[in-house]
């Protein structure tokens, strides 16, 4: 995943939902693209060593 939250890999995901009566429903999907936004994107940037303040300084006039 890059510093913009985009990932070029495709994933296979399984979603499992449970209703209030305890019934469980699940489905799988292949070829899912994962994208990070919001608070989690900040964590992705930290893990990749991306510092937004250093990046901004590159474009100072």
C-alpha distance matrix in Angstrom:
0.0 3.8 6.9 7.9 5.9 5.5 4.4 7.4 8.6 11.4 12.6 16.1 16.8 20.2 21.4 24.6 26.8 30.0 32.8 35.5 37.8 35.5 34.8 31.4 29.6 26.6 24.8 22.1 20.0 18.3 15.8 13.8 10.8 8.7 8.1 8.3 11.6 14.4 14.8 11.7 9.7 12.1 11.3 7.5 9.2 11.9 10.2 8.7 12.3 12.0 15.4 16.2 19.9 19.7 17.7 20.6 23.2 22.3 23.6 26.7 29.9
3.8 0.0 3.8 5.4 5.5 5.6 6.5 9.0 11.3 14.3 16.0 19.6 20.3 23.7 24.7 27.8 29.8 33.1 35.6 38.2 40.7 38.6 38.0 34.7 32.8 29.9 28.0 25.4 23.1 21.4 18.6 16.6 13.2 11.3 9.6 9.4 11.7 14.2 14.9 12.5 9.5 11.4 11.5 7.8 7.7 11.0 10.2 7.8 10.7 9.5 12.8 13.3 16.9 16.5 14.3 17.1 19.7 18.6 19.8 23.0 26.2
6.9 3.8 0.0 3.8 5.5 7.5 9.6 12.5 14.8 17.6 19.0 22.5 22.6 25.7 26.3 29.3 30.9 34.0 36.3 38.6 41.4 39.4 39.1 36.0 34.3 31.7 30.1 27.8 25.6 24.3 21.6 19.2 15.7 13.3 10.7 9.3 10.5 12.2 12.8 11.1 7.6 8.6 9.7 6.7 5.2 8.8 9.4 7.2 9.0 6.8 9.6 9.6 13.3 13.3 11.1 13.7 16.5 15.9 17.1 20.0 23.3
7.9 5.4 3.8 0.0 3.8 5.6 8.9 11.8 14.5 16.8 18.4 21.7 21.8 24.9 25.1 28.2 29.6 32.8 34.9 37.3 40.1 38.4 37.9 34.9 33.0 30.4 28.7 26.5 24.1 23.0 20.1 17.6 13.9 11.9 8.7 7.8 8.4 10.7 12.4 11.1 7.4 9.6 11.4 8.8 8.0 11.8 12.6 10.9 12.8 10.2 12.2 11.1 14.9 15.4 12.7 14.5 17.7 17.1 17.4 20.4 23.5
5.9 5.5 5.5 3.8 0.0 3.8 6.7 10.2 12.2 14.0 15.1 18.3 18.1 21.1 21.4 24.5 26.0 29.2 31.4 33.9 36.6 34.8 34.3 31.2 29.3 26.7 25.1 23.0 20.7 19.8 17.3 14.5 10.9 8.4 5.3 4.4 6.4 9.4 10.9 8.8 5.9 9.2 10.1 7.3 8.3 11.8 11.9 11.0 13.6 11.9 14.3 13.7 17.5 18.2 15.9 17.8 21.1 20.6 21.1 24.0 27.2
5.5 5.6 7.5 5.6 3.8 0.0 3.8 6.7 9.2 11.2 13.0 16.5 17.0 20.3 21.1 24.5 26.3 29.7 32.1 34.8 37.3 35.4 34.5 31.3 29.0 26.2 24.0 21.6 18.9 17.5 14.6 12.2 8.5 7.1 5.1 6.7 9.2 12.7 14.5 12.2 9.7 12.9 13.5 10.3 11.3 14.8 14.3 12.8 15.8 14.2 17.0 16.5 20.3 20.6 17.9 20.0 23.1 22.1 22.5 25.7 28.7
4.4 6.5 9.6 8.9 6.7 3.8 0.0 3.8 5.6 8.0 10.1 13.7 14.8 18.4 19.8 23.3 25.5 29.0 31.7 34.6 36.8 34.7 33.5 30.1 27.9 24.7 22.4 19.6 16.9 15.0 12.1 10.4 7.0 6.3 6.4 8.7 12.0 15.4 16.8 13.8 11.9 15.1 14.7 11.2 12.9 16.0 14.5 13.1 16.5 15.8 19.0 19.2 22.9 22.8 20.4 22.9 25.8 24.6 25.3 28.6 31.6
7.4 9.0 12.5 11.8 10.2 6.7 3.8 0.0 3.8 6.7 9.8 13.5 15.5 19.3 21.1 24.7 27.2 30.8 33.6 36.7 38.7 36.4 35.0 31.4 28.9 25.6 22.9 19.7 16.8 14.2 10.9 10.3 7.5 8.6 9.6 12.3 15.5 19.1 20.5 17.6 15.7 18.8 18.4 14.8 16.2 19.2 17.5 15.7 19.1 18.5 21.8 22.0 25.7 25.2 22.6 25.2 27.9 26.3 27.0 30.5 33.3
8.6 11.3 14.8 14.5 12.2 9.2 5.6 3.8 0.0 3.8 6.5 10.2 12.6 16.4 18.6 22.2 25.0 28.6 31.5 34.7 36.4 34.0 32.5 28.8 26.4 22.9 20.3 16.9 14.2 11.4 8.6 8.5 6.9 8.1 10.4 13.2 16.7 20.2 21.3 18.0 16.9 20.0 19.0 15.6 17.7 20.3 18.0 16.7 20.4 20.4 23.9 24.4 28.1 27.7 25.4 28.2 30.8 29.4 30.3 33.7 36.7
11.4 14.3 17.6 16.8 14.0 11.2 8.0 6.7 3.8 0.0 3.8 7.1 9.7 13.4 15.8 19.4 22.3 25.9 28.8 32.2 33.7 31.3 29.5 25.9 23.3 19.7 16.8 13.4 10.5 7.6 4.9 5.3 5.3 7.6 10.8 14.0 17.4 21.0 22.3 19.0 18.4 21.8 20.8 17.7 20.2 22.8 20.6 19.8 23.6 23.4 26.8 27.1 30.8 30.8 28.4 30.9 33.8 32.5 33.2 36.6 39.5
12.6 16.0 19.0 18.4 15.1 13.0 10.1 9.8 6.5 3.8 0.0 3.8 6.2 9.9 12.6 16.1 19.1 22.7 25.7 29.1 30.5 27.9 26.2 22.5 20.1 16.5 13.9 10.5 8.4 6.2 5.4 5.0 6.5 7.7 11.4 14.1 17.6 20.8 21.7 18.3 18.5 21.8 20.4 17.7 20.8 22.9 20.6 20.4 24.2 24.4 27.7 28.2 31.9 32.1 30.1 32.6 35.5 34.5 35.3 38.5 41.6
16.1 19.6 22.5 21.7 18.3 16.5 13.7 13.5 10.2 7.1 3.8 0.0 3.8 7.0 10.2 13.4 16.7 20.2 23.3 26.8 27.8 25.2 23.2 19.5 17.0 13.3 10.7 7.1 5.7 4.2 6.0 6.2 9.2 10.3 14.1 16.7 19.9 23.0 23.7 20.5 21.2 24.5 22.9 20.6 23.9 25.8 23.4 23.7 27.5 27.8 31.0 31.4 35.2 35.5 33.6 36.0 39.0 38.1 38.9 42.0 45.1
16.8 20.3 22.6 21.8 18.1 17.0 14.8 15.5 12.6 9.7 6.2 3.8 0.0 3.8 6.6 9.9 13.1 16.6 19.7 23.2 24.4 21.8 20.0 16.3 14.0 10.4 8.4 5.6 5.5 6.5 8.6 7.1 9.9 10.1 13.6 15.7 18.5 21.2 21.8 18.8 20.1 23.3 21.7 20.0 23.5 25.2 23.1 23.9 27.6 27.8 30.7 31.1 34.8 35.5 33.7 35.9 39.0 38.5 39.1 42.1 45.3
20.2 23.7 25.7 24.9 21.1 20.3 18.4 19.3 16.4 13.4 9.9 7.0 3.8 0.0 3.8 6.5 10.0 13.3 16.5 20.0 20.9 18.2 16.4 12.6 10.4 6.9 5.7 4.3 6.5 8.9 11.7 10.4 13.3 13.3 16.5 18.2 20.7 23.0 23.4 20.6 22.4 25.5 23.8 22.6 26.2 27.6 25.6 26.8 30.3 30.7 33.4 33.7 37.3 38.3 36.7 38.7 41.9 41.6 42.2 45.0 48.2
21.4 24.7 26.3 25.1 21.4 21.1 19.8 21.1 18.6 15.8 12.6 10.2 6.6 3.8 0.0 3.8 6.6 10.2 13.2 16.6 17.9 15.6 13.9 10.4 8.2 5.5 5.5 6.3 8.4 11.6 13.9 12.0 14.5 14.0 16.7 17.9 19.8 21.7 22.2 19.9 22.0 25.0 23.6 22.9 26.5 27.9 26.3 27.7 31.1 31.2 33.6 33.6 37.2 38.5 36.9 38.6 41.9 41.9 42.3 44.9 48.1
24.6 27.8 29.3 28.2 24.5 24.5 23.3 24.7 22.2 19.4 16.1 13.4 9.9 6.5 3.8 0.0 3.8 6.8 10.2 13.5 14.5 11.9 10.4 6.9 5.7 4.3 6.8 8.9 11.7 14.9 17.6 15.8 18.2 17.5 19.9 20.8 22.4 23.8 23.9 21.9 24.4 27.1 25.6 25.3 28.9 30.0 28.5 30.3 33.5 33.7 36.0 36.1 39.5 41.0 39.6 41.3 44.6 44.8 45.2 47.7 51.0
26.8 29.8 30.9 29.6 26.0 26.3 25.5 27.2 25.0 22.3 19.1 16.7 13.1 10.0 6.6 3.8 0.0 3.8 6.6 10.1 11.5 9.5 8.3 5.7 5.2 6.2 9.0 11.8 14.3 17.8 20.3 18.1 20.4 19.4 21.4 22.0 23.0 24.0 24.2 22.7 25.4 28.0 26.8 26.9 30.4 31.5 30.3 32.3 35.3 35.3 37.3 37.1 40.4 42.2 40.9 42.2 45.6 46.0 46.2 48.5 51.7
30.0 33.1 34.0 32.8 29.2 29.7 29.0 30.8 28.6 25.9 22.7 20.2 16.6 13.3 10.2 6.8 3.8 0.0 3.8 6.8 7.9 5.8 5.5 4.4 6.2 8.7 12.1 15.1 17.9 21.4 24.0 21.9 24.1 23.0 24.8 25.1 25.9 26.5 26.4 25.1 28.1 30.5 29.1 29.6 33.1 33.9 32.8 35.0 37.9 38.0 39.8 39.7 42.9 44.8 43.7 44.9 48.3 48.9 49.1 51.3 54.5
32.8 35.6 36.3 34.9 31.4 32.1 31.7 33.6 31.5 28.8 25.7 23.3 19.7 16.5 13.2 10.2 6.6 3.8 0.0 3.8 5.4 5.4 5.5 6.7 8.3 11.4 14.5 17.9 20.5 24.1 26.6 24.4 26.5 25.5 27.1 27.2 27.6 28.0 28.1 27.2 30.2 32.5 31.5 32.1 35.5 36.3 35.6 37.8 40.6 40.5 42.0 41.7 44.7 46.9 45.7 46.7 50.1 50.9 50.9 52.9 56.0
35.5 38.2 38.6 37.3 33.9 34.8 34.6 36.7 34.7 32.2 29.1 26.8 23.2 20.0 16.6 13.5 10.1 6.8 3.8 0.0 3.8 5.5 7.5 9.6 11.9 15.1 18.3 21.6 24.2 27.8 30.2 27.9 29.8 28.5 29.8 29.6 29.6 29.6 29.4 28.9 32.1 34.0 33.0 34.1 37.4 38.0 37.4 39.8 42.4 42.3 43.7 43.3 46.2 48.5 47.5 48.3 51.7 52.7 52.7 54.5 57.7
37.8 40.7 41.4 40.1 36.6 37.3 36.8 38.7 36.4 33.7 30.5 27.8 24.4 20.9 17.9 14.5 11.5 7.9 5.4 3.8 0.0 3.8 5.7 9.0 11.7 15.2 18.7 22.1 25.1 28.7 31.4 29.5 31.8 30.7 32.3 32.4 32.7 32.9 32.7 32.0 35.1 37.2 36.0 36.8 40.3 40.8 40.0 42.4 45.1 45.2 46.7 46.5 49.4 51.7 50.6 51.6 55.0 55.9 56.0 57.9 61.1
35.5 38.6 39.4 38.4 34.8 35.4 34.7 36.4 34.0 31.3 27.9 25.2 21.8 18.2 15.6 11.9 9.5 5.8 5.4 5.5 3.8 0.0 3.8 6.3 9.7 12.9 16.6 19.8 23.0 26.4 29.3 27.5 29.8 28.7 30.6 30.7 31.4 31.8 31.3 30.2 33.4 35.5 34.0 34.7 38.3 38.7 37.6 40.0 42.8 43.2 44.8 44.9 47.9 49.9 49.0 50.2 53.5 54.3 54.6 56.6 59.9
34.8 38.0 39.1 37.9 34.3 34.5 33.5 35.0 32.5 29.5 26.2 23.2 20.0 16.4 13.9 10.4 8.3 5.5 5.5 7.5 5.7 3.8 0.0 3.8 6.7 10.2 13.8 17.2 20.4 24.0 27.0 25.5 28.2 27.6 29.7 30.3 31.2 32.0 31.9 30.6 33.5 35.9 34.5 34.8 38.4 39.2 37.9 40.1 43.1 43.3 45.2 45.2 48.4 50.2 49.0 50.3 53.7 54.2 54.5 56.7 59.9
31.4 34.7 36.0 34.9 31.2 31.3 30.1 31.4 28.8 25.9 22.5 19.5 16.3 12.6 10.4 6.9 5.7 4.4 6.7 9.6 9.0 6.3 3.8 0.0 3.8 6.7 10.4 13.7 17.0 20.4 23.5 22.1 24.8 24.2 26.6 27.3 28.6 29.6 29.6 28.0 30.8 33.3 31.7 31.8 35.4 36.3 34.9 36.9 40.0 40.3 42.4 42.5 45.8 47.4 46.2 47.6 51.0 51.3 51.7 54.0 57.3
29.6 32.8 34.3 33.0 29.3 29.0 27.9 28.9 26.4 23.3 20.1 17.0 14.0 10.4 8.2 5.7 5.2 6.2 8.3 11.9 11.7 9.7 6.7 3.8 0.0 3.8 7.1 10.7 13.8 17.4 20.4 19.2 22.1 22.0 24.4 25.6 27.0 28.4 28.8 27.1 29.5 32.3 31.0 30.7 34.3 35.5 34.1 35.7 39.0 39.1 41.3 41.2 44.7 46.2 44.7 46.2 49.6 49.7 49.9 52.4 55.6
26.6 29.9 31.7 30.4 26.7 26.2 24.7 25.6 22.9 19.7 16.5 13.3 10.4 6.9 5.5 4.3 6.2 8.7 11.4 15.1 15.2 12.9 10.2 6.7 3.8 0.0 3.8 7.0 10.3 13.8 16.9 15.9 18.9 19.0 21.9 23.3 25.1 26.9 27.4 25.2 27.4 30.4 29.0 28.3 31.9 33.2 31.6 33.0 36.4 36.6 39.0 39.1 42.6 44.0 42.3 44.0 47.4 47.3 47.6 50.3 53.4
24.8 28.0 30.1 28.7 25.1 24.0 22.4 22.9 20.3 16.8 13.9 10.7 8.4 5.7 5.5 6.8 9.0 12.1 14.5 18.3 18.7 16.6 13.8 10.4 7.1 3.8 0.0 3.8 6.8 10.4 13.6 12.9 16.3 17.0 20.0 22.0 24.0 26.3 27.1 24.8 26.5 29.8 28.5 27.4 30.9 32.6 30.8 31.9 35.4 35.4 38.0 38.0 41.6 42.8 40.9 42.6 46.0 45.7 45.9 48.8 51.8
22.1 25.4 27.8 26.5 23.0 21.6 19.6 19.7 16.9 13.4 10.5 7.1 5.6 4.3 6.3 8.9 11.8 15.1 17.9 21.6 22.1 19.8 17.2 13.7 10.7 7.0 3.8 0.0 3.8 6.8 10.2 10.0 13.6 14.6 18.0 20.4 22.8 25.4 26.3 23.6 25.0 28.3 27.0 25.4 28.8 30.7 28.7 29.4 33.1 33.2 36.0 36.1 39.9 40.7 38.8 40.7 44.0 43.4 43.8 46.8 49.9
20.0 23.1 25.6 24.1 20.7 18.9 16.9 16.8 14.2 10.5 8.4 5.7 5.5 6.5 8.4 11.7 14.3 17.9 20.5 24.2 25.1 23.0 20.4 17.0 13.8 10.3 6.8 3.8 0.0 3.8 6.8 6.8 10.6 12.3 15.8 18.6 21.1 24.0 25.3 22.7 23.5 27.0 26.0 24.0 27.2 29.4 27.6 27.9 31.6 31.4 34.3 34.2 38.0 38.7 36.5 38.5 41.8 41.0 41.3 44.4 47.3
18.3 21.4 24.3 23.0 19.8 17.5 15.0 14.2 11.4 7.6 6.2 4.2 6.5 8.9 11.6 14.9 17.8 21.4 24.1 27.8 28.7 26.4 24.0 20.4 17.4 13.8 10.4 6.8 3.8 0.0 3.8 5.6 9.3 11.7 15.3 18.4 21.3 24.6 25.9 23.0 23.3 26.8 25.7 23.3 26.3 28.6 26.5 26.4 30.2 30.1 33.3 33.4 37.2 37.5 35.2 37.4 40.6 39.5 39.9 43.2 46.1
15.8 18.6 21.6 20.1 17.3 14.6 12.1 10.9 8.6 4.9 5.4 6.0 8.6 11.7 13.9 17.6 20.3 24.0 26.6 30.2 31.4 29.3 27.0 23.5 20.4 16.9 13.6 10.2 6.8 3.8 0.0 3.8 6.6 9.7 13.1 16.5 19.5 23.0 24.6 21.7 21.5 25.1 24.3 21.5 24.2 26.8 24.9 24.3 28.0 27.7 30.9 30.8 34.6 34.9 32.4 34.5 37.6 36.4 36.7 40.1 42.8
13.8 16.6 19.2 17.6 14.5 12.2 10.4 10.3 8.5 5.3 5.0 6.2 7.1 10.4 12.0 15.8 18.1 21.9 24.4 27.9 29.5 27.5 25.5 22.1 19.2 15.9 12.9 10.0 6.8 5.6 3.8 0.0 3.8 6.4 9.8 13.1 15.9 19.4 21.0 18.2 18.2 21.9 21.2 18.7 21.5 24.1 22.5 22.2 25.9 25.4 28.3 28.1 31.9 32.5 30.1 32.1 35.3 34.3 34.6 37.8 40.7
10.8 13.2 15.7 13.9 10.9 8.5 7.0 7.5 6.9 5.3 6.5 9.2 9.9 13.3 14.5 18.2 20.4 24.1 26.5 29.8 31.8 29.8 28.2 24.8 22.1 18.9 16.3 13.6 10.6 9.3 6.6 3.8 0.0 3.8 6.6 10.2 13.1 16.7 18.6 15.8 15.2 18.9 18.6 15.9 18.4 21.3 19.9 19.3 22.8 22.0 24.9 24.6 28.4 28.9 26.4 28.3 31.6 30.6 30.8 34.0 36.9
8.7 11.3 13.3 11.9 8.4 7.1 6.3 8.6 8.1 7.6 7.7 10.3 10.1 13.3 14.0 17.5 19.4 23.0 25.5 28.5 30.7 28.7 27.6 24.2 22.0 19.0 17.0 14.6 12.3 11.7 9.7 6.4 3.8 0.0 3.8 6.8 10.0 13.5 15.0 12.1 11.8 15.4 15.0 12.5 15.3 18.0 16.7 16.6 20.1 19.3 22.1 21.9 25.7 26.4 24.2 26.2 29.4 28.8 29.2 32.2 35.3
8.1 9.6 10.7 8.7 5.3 5.1 6.4 9.6 10.4 10.8 11.4 14.1 13.6 16.5 16.7 19.9 21.4 24.8 27.1 29.8 32.3 30.6 29.7 26.6 24.4 21.9 20.0 18.0 15.8 15.3 13.1 9.8 6.6 3.8 0.0 3.8 6.7 10.3 12.3 9.9 8.8 12.6 12.9 10.7 12.9 15.9 15.4 15.2 18.2 16.9 19.3 18.7 22.5 23.4 21.1 22.8 26.2 25.7 25.9 28.8 31.9
8.3 9.4 9.3 7.8 4.4 6.7 8.7 12.3 13.2 14.0 14.1 16.7 15.7 18.2 17.9 20.8 22.0 25.1 27.2 29.6 32.4 30.7 30.3 27.3 25.6 23.3 22.0 20.4 18.6 18.4 16.5 13.1 10.2 6.8 3.8 0.0 3.8 7.1 8.6 6.2 5.2 9.0 9.5 7.9 10.2 13.0 13.0 13.3 16.0 14.6 16.7 16.1 19.7 21.1 19.1 20.7 24.1 24.1 24.4 27.0 30.2
11.6 11.7 10.5 8.4 6.4 9.2 12.0 15.5 16.7 17.4 17.6 19.9 18.5 20.7 19.8 22.4 23.0 25.9 27.6 29.6 32.7 31.4 31.2 28.6 27.0 25.1 24.0 22.8 21.1 21.3 19.5 15.9 13.1 10.0 6.7 3.8 0.0 3.8 6.6 6.1 5.1 8.3 10.1 9.6 11.0 13.7 14.7 15.1 17.2 15.2 16.5 15.1 18.5 20.5 18.5 19.4 23.0 23.4 23.3 25.6 28.7
14.4 14.2 12.2 10.7 9.4 12.7 15.4 19.1 20.2 21.0 20.8 23.0 21.2 23.0 21.7 23.8 24.0 26.5 28.0 29.6 32.9 31.8 32.0 29.6 28.4 26.9 26.3 25.4 24.0 24.6 23.0 19.4 16.7 13.5 10.3 7.1 3.8 0.0 3.8 5.6 5.5 7.1 9.5 10.4 11.3 13.3 15.1 16.1 17.4 15.4 15.9 14.3 17.3 19.8 18.4 18.8 22.3 23.4 23.2 25.0 28.2
14.8 14.9 12.8 12.4 10.9 14.5 16.8 20.5 21.3 22.3 21.7 23.7 21.8 23.4 22.2 23.9 24.2 26.4 28.1 29.4 32.7 31.3 31.9 29.6 28.8 27.4 27.1 26.3 25.3 25.9 24.6 21.0 18.6 15.0 12.3 8.6 6.6 3.8 0.0 3.8 5.4 5.4 7.0 9.2 10.3 11.3 13.1 14.9 16.0 14.6 14.9 14.1 16.8 19.3 18.6 19.3 22.5 23.9 24.2 25.7 29.1
11.7 12.5 11.1 11.1 8.8 12.2 13.8 17.6 18.0 19.0 18.3 20.5 18.8 20.6 19.9 21.9 22.7 25.1 27.2 28.9 32.0 30.2 30.6 28.0 27.1 25.2 24.8 23.6 22.7 23.0 21.7 18.2 15.8 12.1 9.9 6.2 6.1 5.6 3.8 0.0 3.8 5.3 5.1 6.4 8.8 9.9 10.7 12.6 14.4 13.6 14.8 14.7 17.8 19.7 18.9 20.2 23.3 24.3 25.0 26.9 30.4
9.7 9.5 7.6 7.4 5.9 9.7 11.9 15.7 16.9 18.4 18.5 21.2 20.1 22.4 22.0 24.4 25.4 28.1 30.2 32.1 35.1 33.4 33.5 30.8 29.5 27.4 26.5 25.0 23.5 23.3 21.5 18.2 15.2 11.8 8.8 5.2 5.1 5.5 5.4 3.8 0.0 3.8 5.3 5.0 6.2 8.6 9.9 10.6 12.4 10.8 12.2 11.7 15.2 16.8 15.5 17.0 20.2 20.8 21.5 23.6 27.1
12.1 11.4 8.6 9.6 9.2 12.9 15.1 18.8 20.0 21.8 21.8 24.5 23.3 25.5 25.0 27.1 28.0 30.5 32.5 34.0 37.2 35.5 35.9 33.3 32.3 30.4 29.8 28.3 27.0 26.8 25.1 21.9 18.9 15.4 12.6 9.0 8.3 7.1 5.4 5.3 3.8 0.0 3.8 5.5 5.2 6.3 8.8 10.0 10.7 9.2 9.7 9.5 12.5 14.5 13.9 15.3 18.2 19.4 20.3 22.0 25.6
11.3 11.5 9.7 11.4 10.1 13.5 14.7 18.4 19.0 20.8 20.4 22.9 21.7 23.8 23.6 25.6 26.8 29.1 31.5 33.0 36.0 34.0 34.5 31.7 31.0 29.0 28.5 27.0 26.0 25.7 24.3 21.2 18.6 15.0 12.9 9.5 10.1 9.5 7.0 5.1 5.3 3.8 0.0 3.8 5.4 5.0 6.2 8.6 9.8 9.8 11.0 12.0 14.9 16.3 16.2 18.1 20.6 21.7 23.1 24.8 28.5
7.5 7.8 6.7 8.8 7.3 10.3 11.2 14.8 15.6 17.7 17.7 20.6 20.0 22.6 22.9 25.3 26.9 29.6 32.1 34.1 36.8 34.7 34.8 31.8 30.7 28.3 27.4 25.4 24.0 23.3 21.5 18.7 15.9 12.5 10.7 7.9 9.6 10.4 9.2 6.4 5.0 5.5 3.8 0.0 3.8 5.5 5.2 6.3 8.7 8.5 10.9 12.0 15.4 16.1 15.3 17.7 20.4 20.7 22.2 24.4 28.1
9.2 7.7 5.2 8.0 8.3 11.3 12.9 16.2 17.7 20.2 20.8 23.9 23.5 26.2 26.5 28.9 30.4 33.1 35.5 37.4 40.3 38.3 38.4 35.4 34.3 31.9 30.9 28.8 27.2 26.3 24.2 21.5 18.4 15.3 12.9 10.2 11.0 11.3 10.3 8.8 6.2 5.2 5.4 3.8 0.0 3.8 5.5 5.2 6.2 5.0 7.2 8.4 11.8 12.3 11.6 14.1 16.6 17.0 18.6 20.8 24.5
11.9 11.0 8.8 11.8 11.8 14.8 16.0 19.2 20.3 22.8 22.9 25.8 25.2 27.6 27.9 30.0 31.5 33.9 36.3 38.0 40.8 38.7 39.2 36.3 35.5 33.2 32.6 30.7 29.4 28.6 26.8 24.1 21.3 18.0 15.9 13.0 13.7 13.3 11.3 9.9 8.6 6.3 5.0 5.5 3.8 0.0 3.8 5.4 5.1 5.7 7.1 9.5 12.0 12.5 13.0 15.5 17.4 18.3 20.3 22.1 25.8
10.2 10.2 9.4 12.6 11.9 14.3 14.5 17.5 18.0 20.6 20.6 23.4 23.1 25.6 26.3 28.5 30.3 32.8 35.6 37.4 40.0 37.6 37.9 34.9 34.1 31.6 30.8 28.7 27.6 26.5 24.9 22.5 19.9 16.7 15.4 13.0 14.7 15.1 13.1 10.7 9.9 8.8 6.2 5.2 5.5 3.8 0.0 3.8 5.5 7.6 10.1 12.7 15.4 15.3 15.5 18.4 20.2 20.7 22.9 24.9 28.7
8.7 7.8 7.2 10.9 11.0 12.8 13.1 15.7 16.7 19.8 20.4 23.7 23.9 26.8 27.7 30.3 32.3 35.0 37.8 39.8 42.4 40.0 40.1 36.9 35.7 33.0 31.9 29.4 27.9 26.4 24.3 22.2 19.3 16.6 15.2 13.3 15.1 16.1 14.9 12.6 10.6 10.0 8.6 6.3 5.2 5.4 3.8 0.0 3.8 5.6 9.0 11.6 14.4 13.7 13.3 16.6 18.3 18.1 20.5 22.9 26.5
12.3 10.7 9.0 12.8 13.6 15.8 16.5 19.1 20.4 23.6 24.2 27.5 27.6 30.3 31.1 33.5 35.3 37.9 40.6 42.4 45.1 42.8 43.1 40.0 39.0 36.4 35.4 33.1 31.6 30.2 28.0 25.9 22.8 20.1 18.2 16.0 17.2 17.4 16.0 14.4 12.4 10.7 9.8 8.7 6.2 5.1 5.5 3.8 0.0 3.8 6.4 9.7 11.8 10.7 11.3 14.6 15.7 15.9 18.6 20.6 24.3
12.0 9.5 6.8 10.2 11.9 14.2 15.8 18.5 20.4 23.4 24.4 27.8 27.8 30.7 31.2 33.7 35.3 38.0 40.5 42.3 45.2 43.2 43.3 40.3 39.1 36.6 35.4 33.2 31.4 30.1 27.7 25.4 22.0 19.3 16.9 14.6 15.2 15.4 14.6 13.6 10.8 9.2 9.8 8.5 5.0 5.7 7.6 5.6 3.8 0.0 3.8 6.3 9.0 8.3 8.0 11.2 12.9 13.1 15.4 17.5 21.2
15.4 12.8 9.6 12.2 14.3 17.0 19.0 21.8 23.9 26.8 27.7 31.0 30.7 33.4 33.6 36.0 37.3 39.8 42.0 43.7 46.7 44.8 45.2 42.4 41.3 39.0 38.0 36.0 34.3 33.3 30.9 28.3 24.9 22.1 19.3 16.7 16.5 15.9 14.9 14.8 12.2 9.7 11.0 10.9 7.2 7.1 10.1 9.0 6.4 3.8 0.0 3.8 5.5 5.4 6.3 8.8 10.3 11.4 13.7 15.1 18.9
16.2 13.3 9.6 11.1 13.7 16.5 19.2 22.0 24.4 27.1 28.2 31.4 31.1 33.7 33.6 36.1 37.1 39.7 41.7 43.3 46.5 44.9 45.2 42.5 41.2 39.1 38.0 36.1 34.2 33.4 30.8 28.1 24.6 21.9 18.7 16.1 15.1 14.3 14.1 14.7 11.7 9.5 12.0 12.0 8.4 9.5 12.7 11.6 9.7 6.3 3.8 0.0 3.8 5.5 4.9 6.1 8.7 10.2 11.4 12.9 16.6
19.9 16.9 13.3 14.9 17.5 20.3 22.9 25.7 28.1 30.8 31.9 35.2 34.8 37.3 37.2 39.5 40.4 42.9 44.7 46.2 49.4 47.9 48.4 45.8 44.7 42.6 41.6 39.9 38.0 37.2 34.6 31.9 28.4 25.7 22.5 19.7 18.5 17.3 16.8 17.8 15.2 12.5 14.9 15.4 11.8 12.0 15.4 14.4 11.8 9.0 5.5 3.8 0.0 3.8 5.3 5.1 6.4 9.1 10.5 10.9 14.6
19.7 16.5 13.3 15.4 18.2 20.6 22.8 25.2 27.7 30.8 32.1 35.5 35.5 38.3 38.5 41.0 42.2 44.8 46.9 48.5 51.7 49.9 50.2 47.4 46.2 44.0 42.8 40.7 38.7 37.5 34.9 32.5 28.9 26.4 23.4 21.1 20.5 19.8 19.3 19.7 16.8 14.5 16.3 16.1 12.3 12.5 15.3 13.7 10.7 8.3 5.4 5.5 3.8 0.0 3.8 5.5 5.2 6.9 9.5 10.4 14.1
17.7 14.3 11.1 12.7 15.9 17.9 20.4 22.6 25.4 28.4 30.1 33.6 33.7 36.7 36.9 39.6 40.9 43.7 45.7 47.5 50.6 49.0 49.0 46.2 44.7 42.3 40.9 38.8 36.5 35.2 32.4 30.1 26.4 24.2 21.1 19.1 18.5 18.4 18.6 18.9 15.5 13.9 16.2 15.3 11.6 13.0 15.5 13.3 11.3 8.0 6.3 4.9 5.3 3.8 0.0 3.8 5.5 5.5 7.5 9.6 13.2
20.6 17.1 13.7 14.5 17.8 20.0 22.9 25.2 28.2 30.9 32.6 36.0 35.9 38.7 38.6 41.3 42.2 44.9 46.7 48.3 51.6 50.2 50.3 47.6 46.2 44.0 42.6 40.7 38.5 37.4 34.5 32.1 28.3 26.2 22.8 20.7 19.4 18.8 19.3 20.2 17.0 15.3 18.1 17.7 14.1 15.5 18.4 16.6 14.6 11.2 8.8 6.1 5.1 5.5 3.8 0.0 3.8 5.4 5.6 6.8 10.5
23.2 19.7 16.5 17.7 21.1 23.1 25.8 27.9 30.8 33.8 35.5 39.0 39.0 41.9 41.9 44.6 45.6 48.3 50.1 51.7 55.0 53.5 53.7 51.0 49.6 47.4 46.0 44.0 41.8 40.6 37.6 35.3 31.6 29.4 26.2 24.1 23.0 22.3 22.5 23.3 20.2 18.2 20.6 20.4 16.6 17.4 20.2 18.3 15.7 12.9 10.3 8.7 6.4 5.2 5.5 3.8 0.0 3.8 5.4 5.2 8.9
22.3 18.6 15.9 17.1 20.6 22.1 24.6 26.3 29.4 32.5 34.5 38.1 38.5 41.6 41.9 44.8 46.0 48.9 50.9 52.7 55.9 54.3 54.2 51.3 49.7 47.3 45.7 43.4 41.0 39.5 36.4 34.3 30.6 28.8 25.7 24.1 23.4 23.4 23.9 24.3 20.8 19.4 21.7 20.7 17.0 18.3 20.7 18.1 15.9 13.1 11.4 10.2 9.1 6.9 5.5 5.4 3.8 0.0 3.8 5.8 8.8
23.6 19.8 17.1 17.4 21.1 22.5 25.3 27.0 30.3 33.2 35.3 38.9 39.1 42.2 42.3 45.2 46.2 49.1 50.9 52.7 56.0 54.6 54.5 51.7 49.9 47.6 45.9 43.8 41.3 39.9 36.7 34.6 30.8 29.2 25.9 24.4 23.3 23.2 24.2 25.0 21.5 20.3 23.1 22.2 18.6 20.3 22.9 20.5 18.6 15.4 13.7 11.4 10.5 9.5 7.5 5.6 5.4 3.8 0.0 3.8 6.4
26.7 23.0 20.0 20.4 24.0 25.7 28.6 30.5 33.7 36.6 38.5 42.0 42.1 45.0 44.9 47.7 48.5 51.3 52.9 54.5 57.9 56.6 56.7 54.0 52.4 50.3 48.8 46.8 44.4 43.2 40.1 37.8 34.0 32.2 28.8 27.0 25.6 25.0 25.7 26.9 23.6 22.0 24.8 24.4 20.8 22.1 24.9 22.9 20.6 17.5 15.1 12.9 10.9 10.4 9.6 6.8 5.2 5.8 3.8 0.0 3.8
29.9 26.2 23.3 23.5 27.2 28.7 31.6 33.3 36.7 39.5 41.6 45.1 45.3 48.2 48.1 51.0 51.7 54.5 56.0 57.7 61.1 59.9 59.9 57.3 55.6 53.4 51.8 49.9 47.3 46.1 42.8 40.7 36.9 35.3 31.9 30.2 28.7 28.2 29.1 30.4 27.1 25.6 28.5 28.1 24.5 25.8 28.7 26.5 24.3 21.2 18.9 16.6 14.6 14.1 13.2 10.5 8.9 8.8 6.4 3.8 0.0
